[in-house]
Amino acid sequence: MRIGPITLDVPVVLAPMAGVTNAPFRRLCRAEGAGLYVSEMITARAYVEGNAKTQRLAHFDDDEPLRSIQLYGIDAFHVGEAVRRLVDSDHVDHIDLNFGCPAPKVTKNGGGSALPVRKRLLRDIIAAAVAGAGDVPITAKFRMGVDDDHPLTYLDTGRIAEDEGCAMIALHARTAEQLYSGDARWEAIGRLKEHVTSIPVLGNGDIWEAHDALRMMRTTKCDGVIVGRGCLGRPWLFRDLADVFNGRDPEDPPDFGKTLDLMRDHARRLVDWFGEEPGIRMMRKFTTWYTKGFKNSAEMRVRLTRITSLSDLDEVKIGRASC
């Protein structure tokens, strides 16, 4: 699959997730399989104004082959200027525009999944991003609409993105009101694919196993998939996806011992990147995802949510290695 000048060996994209898709997690997922790994969302205005936290979020590991970032903004000027600065600094290879975040703190300002309701503003923002990007591809991710009580916006959003020069679009097949509840309505991805024909259309929602991706693509005729919550605590999902797209059966998932080893590797990467205290604090939520589903692991999860150091993690691991 091609996204502008970028060629992906497998049509798989890691969804940007706040507090999750930082450089250590992207590197861990990249080691498991091929695809495009998008960073956490950054705010266009904060980036333009030189906000230190935003600058840190926009930082990539030196060995990342494709530097992909998601940008959020609610006005054309700051989005266009942020894109231009990112491109001029040779900092990115791909920029994704966020029109899909359903978080109330985003939508109350008219951003994220609320923005496509304002079609003129949507068009202006995309046009400004594309104008500032040069050869760097601009893509857009969005939802079906605000809720089912109002007209759904995804078909118009897709057409506008196509008209204004986006290199790819992606639909999370839920409304903003749904957040992440209920089943993703894959039929909407199929309708979007029928309406947007000159650029790739990717589907997002309920990709929990590798074969879900194949089923989505066969059902909707979409060009690829975006994986979000399905890879939390399961970075080997990208290995499985690479296998099924290359005609191989996925391997068995790691056993408990190997999962613990992977969890500690993840913790070490976070500590190396952020420092021990913030890295371990960030790791606590991941430990819940890694250990979910294993027999007799409930007590261990309680202990893991209280760790304050790598040595604490080792002690919990040693104490519960028989789970």
C-alpha positions as CSV (number, residue, x, y, z in Angstrom):
1,M,0.0,0.0,0.0
2,R,1.2,3.5,-0.8
3,I,0.6,6.7,1.2
4,G,2.0,9.3,-1.2
5,P,5.7,8.4,-1.6
6,I,5.6,6.0,1.3
7,T,5.3,2.3,0.6
8,L,4.1,-0.1,3.3
9,D,4.9,-3.8,3.0
10,V,1.8,-4.6,4.9
11,P,-1.3,-2.3,5.0
12,V,-1.2,-1.8,8.8
13,V,-1.0,1.4,10.8
14,L,-0.7,1.8,14.5
15,A,-3.3,4.3,15.8
16,P,-2.0,7.2,17.7
17,M,-3.0,6.9,21.4
18,A,-2.3,9.5,24.1
19,G,0.1,8.2,26.7
20,V,0.7,5.0,24.7
21,T,2.3,5.4,21.3
22,N,5.5,7.1,22.5
23,A,8.9,6.2,21.1
24,P,9.5,3.2,23.3
25,F,6.1,1.6,22.5
26,R,6.5,2.3,18.8
27,R,9.9,0.7,18.8
28,L,8.6,-2.4,20.6
29,C,5.7,-2.8,18.1
30,R,8.1,-2.2,15.1
31,A,10.3,-5.0,16.3
32,E,7.3,-7.3,16.0
33,G,6.2,-6.5,12.5
34,A,6.0,-4.1,9.5
35,G,3.7,-1.2,9.2
36,L,3.4,2.5,9.9
37,Y,3.7,3.6,13.6
38,V,2.1,6.9,14.4
39,S,3.2,9.0,17.4
40,E,0.9,10.5,20.0
41,M,-1.2,13.4,19.0
42,I,0.4,16.9,19.3
43,T,-1.5,20.2,19.3
44,A,-0.7,22.5,16.4
45,R,-0.9,25.7,18.4
46,A,1.3,24.4,21.2
47,Y,3.9,23.2,18.8
48,V,4.0,26.6,17.0
49,E,4.3,28.4,20.3
50,G,7.2,26.2,21.4
51,N,5.5,24.4,24.3
52,A,8.2,22.1,25.8
53,K,5.9,19.1,26.5
54,T,4.6,19.2,22.9
55,Q,8.1,19.5,21.5
56,R,9.0,16.4,23.6
57,L,6.0,14.5,22.3
58,A,7.1,15.3,18.7
59,H,10.5,13.8,19.3
60,F,11.4,10.6,17.5
61,D,13.9,7.9,18.2
62,D,17.0,8.1,16.0
63,D,16.4,4.7,14.4
64,E,12.8,5.2,13.5
65,P,12.7,4.6,9.7
66,L,9.4,6.4,9.2
67,R,8.6,9.4,11.4
68,S,4.9,9.7,11.6
69,I,3.0,12.2,13.7
70,Q,-0.6,13.1,14.4
71,L,-1.6,16.7,14.5
72,Y,-4.6,18.3,16.2
73,G,-5.8,21.8,15.5
74,I,-8.9,23.9,15.3
75,D,-7.8,26.6,13.0
76,A,-6.1,26.7,9.6
77,F,-3.3,29.1,10.5
78,H,-1.8,27.0,13.3
79,V,-2.2,23.7,11.6
80,G,-0.6,25.0,8.4
81,E,2.2,26.7,10.3
82,A,2.9,23.6,12.5
83,V,3.0,21.4,9.3
84,R,5.4,23.8,7.6
85,R,7.7,23.9,10.7
86,L,7.7,20.1,11.1
87,V,8.5,19.7,7.4
88,D,11.1,22.4,7.3
89,S,12.9,20.9,10.2
90,D,13.1,17.6,8.4
91,H,11.3,16.2,11.4
92,V,8.6,14.0,9.8
93,D,7.9,11.7,6.9
94,H,4.1,11.7,7.4
95,I,1.5,13.8,9.1
96,D,-2.0,12.6,10.1
97,L,-4.7,15.1,10.9
98,N,-6.9,14.3,13.9
99,F,-10.6,14.7,13.2
100,G,-11.6,11.6,15.2
101,C,-10.8,12.1,18.9
102,P,-14.1,11.8,20.9
103,A,-12.7,13.1,24.2
104,P,-14.9,15.8,25.7
105,K,-11.9,18.0,26.4
106,V,-11.2,18.0,22.7
107,T,-14.7,18.1,21.3
108,K,-15.9,20.9,23.6
109,N,-13.5,23.2,21.8
110,G,-14.9,22.1,18.4
111,G,-12.0,19.9,17.6
112,G,-11.4,16.2,17.0
113,S,-14.6,14.3,16.0
114,A,-16.7,17.5,16.4
115,L,-14.8,19.5,13.7
116,P,-16.1,17.8,10.5
117,V,-19.5,19.3,11.2
118,R,-18.0,22.6,10.1
119,K,-17.3,21.7,6.6
120,R,-15.7,25.0,5.5
121,L,-13.3,25.0,8.4
122,L,-12.5,21.3,7.8
123,R,-11.7,22.1,4.1
124,D,-9.5,25.2,5.1
125,I,-7.5,23.2,7.7
126,I,-6.8,20.3,5.3
127,A,-5.9,22.7,2.5
128,A,-3.5,24.6,4.8
129,A,-1.9,21.4,5.9
130,V,-1.4,20.1,2.4
131,A,0.0,23.5,1.2
132,G,2.6,23.5,4.0
133,A,3.6,19.8,3.6
134,G,5.4,19.8,0.3
135,D,6.2,16.2,-0.5
136,V,5.3,14.9,3.0
137,P,1.9,13.1,2.7
138,I,-1.0,14.4,4.7
139,T,-3.7,12.0,5.9
140,A,-6.9,12.3,7.9
141,K,-8.6,10.1,10.5
142,F,-12.2,10.7,11.5
143,R,-15.3,9.2,12.8
144,M,-18.8,8.6,11.4
145,G,-20.2,11.7,13.0
146,V,-21.1,13.3,16.3
147,D,-24.0,11.0,17.1
148,D,-26.9,9.2,15.4
149,D,-29.3,12.0,16.1
150,H,-27.5,14.3,13.7
151,P,-26.5,13.8,10.1
152,L,-23.4,11.6,9.8
153,T,-20.5,13.5,8.3
154,Y,-18.0,10.8,7.3
155,L,-18.8,10.7,3.6
156,D,-18.5,14.5,3.2
157,T,-15.3,14.4,5.3
158,G,-13.8,11.8,3.0
159,R,-14.7,13.7,-0.1
160,I,-13.3,16.9,1.2
161,A,-10.0,15.2,2.3
162,E,-9.7,13.6,-1.2
163,D,-10.5,16.9,-3.0
164,E,-7.9,18.9,-0.9
165,G,-5.0,16.5,-1.5
166,C,-4.9,14.0,1.4
167,A,-2.9,11.0,0.5
168,M,-5.0,8.6,2.6
169,I,-8.0,8.7,4.9
170,A,-9.1,6.4,7.7
171,L,-12.5,5.9,9.4
172,H,-13.1,4.8,12.9
173,A,-16.5,3.2,12.4
174,R,-18.2,4.7,15.4
175,T,-19.7,8.1,16.3
176,A,-18.1,10.4,18.8
177,E,-21.0,9.7,21.2
178,Q,-20.2,5.9,21.2
179,L,-16.6,6.6,22.3
180,Y,-15.3,3.0,22.2
181,S,-18.5,1.2,23.1
182,G,-20.6,-1.1,21.1
183,D,-19.5,-2.8,17.8
184,A,-17.7,-0.8,15.1
185,R,-20.0,-0.5,12.1
186,W,-17.8,-1.8,9.4
187,E,-20.5,-1.2,6.8
188,A,-19.7,2.5,7.0
189,I,-16.1,1.8,6.0
190,G,-17.4,0.0,2.9
191,R,-19.6,2.9,2.0
192,L,-16.7,5.3,2.4
193,K,-14.6,3.2,0.1
194,E,-17.3,3.3,-2.5
195,H,-17.3,7.1,-2.4
196,V,-13.6,7.8,-2.2
197,T,-11.8,6.0,-5.0
198,S,-8.5,7.9,-5.8
199,I,-6.7,7.4,-2.4
200,P,-6.4,4.6,0.1
201,V,-9.2,4.2,2.6
202,L,-8.3,2.5,5.9
203,G,-10.7,1.0,8.4
204,N,-10.4,1.3,12.2
205,G,-12.4,-0.4,15.0
206,D,-12.5,-3.9,16.6
207,I,-9.3,-5.3,15.2
208,W,-8.5,-7.6,18.1
209,E,-6.9,-10.5,16.2
210,A,-4.9,-10.7,12.9
211,H,-7.8,-12.4,11.1
212,D,-10.1,-9.5,12.0
213,A,-8.0,-7.3,9.7
214,L,-8.5,-9.7,6.8
215,R,-12.2,-10.0,7.5
216,M,-12.5,-6.2,7.6
217,M,-10.7,-5.8,4.3
218,R,-12.7,-8.5,2.6
219,T,-16.0,-7.2,3.9
220,T,-15.5,-3.5,3.2
221,K,-12.9,-3.6,0.4
222,C,-10.8,-1.1,2.3
223,D,-7.2,-0.8,1.5
224,G,-5.7,-1.4,5.0
225,V,-6.4,-1.3,8.7
226,I,-5.6,0.9,11.7
227,V,-4.9,-1.0,15.0
228,G,-5.5,0.7,18.3
229,R,-6.7,-1.0,21.5
230,G,-6.1,-4.4,20.1
231,C,-2.4,-4.1,20.5
232,L,-2.4,-2.8,24.1
233,G,-0.3,-5.3,26.1
234,R,-0.1,-7.4,22.8
235,P,2.6,-5.8,20.6
236,W,3.0,-9.2,18.9
237,L,-0.3,-8.5,17.1
238,F,1.8,-6.7,14.5
239,R,3.8,-9.9,14.0
240,D,0.5,-11.8,13.5
241,L,-0.7,-9.2,11.1
242,A,2.5,-9.5,9.0
243,D,2.0,-13.2,9.0
244,V,-1.6,-13.3,7.7
245,F,-0.9,-10.6,5.1
246,N,1.9,-12.8,3.8
247,G,-0.3,-15.9,3.7
248,R,1.1,-17.5,6.9
249,D,-0.8,-18.7,10.0
250,P,0.0,-16.6,13.0
251,E,2.2,-18.1,15.7
252,D,0.8,-19.1,19.1
253,P,0.7,-16.1,21.4
254,P,3.6,-15.9,24.0
255,D,3.1,-17.8,27.2
256,F,3.0,-16.1,30.6
257,G,6.8,-16.2,31.1
258,K,7.5,-14.7,27.7
259,T,4.9,-12.1,28.2
260,L,6.5,-11.1,31.5
261,D,9.9,-10.8,29.7
262,L,8.3,-8.6,27.1
263,M,6.7,-6.5,29.8
264,R,10.0,-5.9,31.5
265,D,11.6,-5.0,28.2
266,H,8.9,-2.4,27.7
267,A,9.5,-1.1,31.2
268,R,13.2,-0.7,30.5
269,R,12.6,1.2,27.3
270,L,10.2,3.6,29.1
271,V,12.8,4.1,31.9
272,D,15.6,4.7,29.4
273,W,13.4,7.3,27.5
274,F,11.6,9.1,30.3
275,G,13.6,8.3,33.5
276,E,12.8,5.8,36.1
277,E,10.0,7.5,38.1
278,P,7.9,8.8,35.1
279,G,8.7,5.7,33.1
280,I,7.5,3.3,35.8
281,R,4.5,5.4,36.5
282,M,3.6,5.2,32.8
283,M,4.3,1.4,32.9
284,R,1.7,0.7,35.5
285,K,-1.3,0.9,33.1
286,F,0.6,-1.4,30.6
287,T,1.1,-4.1,33.2
288,T,-2.7,-4.5,33.5
289,W,-3.0,-5.0,29.7
290,Y,0.0,-7.4,29.6
291,T,-1.3,-9.7,32.4
292,K,-5.0,-9.6,31.5
293,G,-6.5,-13.1,30.7
294,F,-3.8,-15.1,32.5
295,K,-5.0,-17.5,35.2
296,N,-4.4,-16.4,38.8
297,S,-3.1,-13.1,37.7
298,A,-5.5,-10.8,39.5
299,E,-3.4,-10.5,42.6
300,M,-0.3,-9.9,40.6
301,R,-2.0,-7.0,38.7
302,V,-2.8,-5.3,42.0
303,R,0.8,-5.4,43.0
304,L,2.0,-4.3,39.6
305,T,-0.2,-1.1,39.7
306,R,1.9,-0.1,42.8
307,I,5.4,-0.5,41.5
308,T,7.7,2.5,41.7
309,S,10.9,1.1,40.3
310,L,12.3,-1.6,38.0
311,S,13.4,-3.6,41.0
312,D,9.8,-3.6,42.2
313,L,8.8,-5.0,38.8
314,D,11.4,-7.8,39.2
315,E,10.2,-8.7,42.6
316,V,6.6,-9.0,41.4
317,K,7.7,-11.1,38.5
318,I,9.8,-13.4,40.6
319,G,7.1,-13.7,43.2
320,R,4.4,-14.7,40.7
321,A,6.3,-16.5,38.0
322,S,4.1,-19.6,38.5
323,C,0.9,-17.9,37.3
